[in-house]
Amino acid sequence: ASKVPVPVKESFSQHFPGATAKWEKEDEKFEAGFKFQDHSMSALFDANGTMTESEIEIKVAELPANVLAYLKANHNGTTINEAAKITKANGEMIYEAEIKGKDLLFDMNGNFIEEVKN
């Protein structure tokens, strides 16, 4: 946390007042893991303090029906370890389903975008 630039810490406090972050460095960005309004969340900031995305954990049942249908058709019987909704800086929202050490990403309509290894 001592290596997190002041603009990043200030931006985090403005977006999530009262939250306490556990910081990690991710490439050239800084990721804050925290609880906010009873939700597990994370937020990614560049060194200037601009938030580039935020992620909120959701229940698997909260994933869109199209996502659940895709997972059933393509990964039947595989346990979904975690589900999340990600909001990019431009307001674009995507869904994430974590299975077998991979994140499967879907657009807001539940259409598959890509698979990313954790």
Summary of the structure (lengths in Angstrom):
residues: 118
radius of gyration: 15.2
end to end distance: 22.7
largest distance: 46.4
contacts: 321
relative contact order: 0.14
helix: 19%
strand: 46%
